Amino acid sequence: MARKKRIRLKYGKIPELAKICNCSVRTVKLALAWNSDNDTQNLIRVRAEQLGFIKQF
């Protein structure tokens, strides 16, 4: 299986996203690195996209 690229967020948005999703900062960082593919991490990735936290290059 091909490795997916890490999702990068705007500065200071990881703790904010952790508070919104009611989880730890470590869980958010692992979700953005595609460490595993469970429901919580899928929710974190979807919420980051919906809120516009993903950095645009």
N, C-alpha and C positions, 0 to 999 in steps of 0.2 A: 504494500500500500504506500502510495506517495505521501511524503510528509507535507503538511500544509504550512503556509507561512503564518508567522505570529501576527496577530492583530495588534496594531499600535493605536493607543488612545492619545487624545490631547493631554497636555500637561495638567496634572492634578485631578484627573477624572477617575482614576482607579479607586481611590478611597470613597469618592462620591458614588460611584457605581456599586461598590460593596455595601454602602449604607442603603441605597435604593433597593438592592436585591436581598438585603438582610443576610449577608454572609460575610466571611472574612476576606481581607485583602488578598491573602494567599490563594483562596479559591478563585478569585477574579483573575489573578495572574496566571494560574494554571488553565483556566478556561480560555484566556486569550492566546495561550501558547498551544492550544489544541492538545492538551495532555491526555485527556480522555473525552468520551462522548456520552455523557449522561444528561439527564433532564435539567439539572441545575445549571450545568455549564452551557447547555444549549440556550436556556433562558437568559443567562448573562450575555451571551453573544448577540442574541436578538434584541435585548434591551439596549445594549450599547449602540447598535445600529439605529434603533428607533429614536433614541435621544440625541443622535448626532455627535456622539463622543469619539467616533473613529476618525483618526487623523487622515486628511486628504493630502496627497503629495502633489 
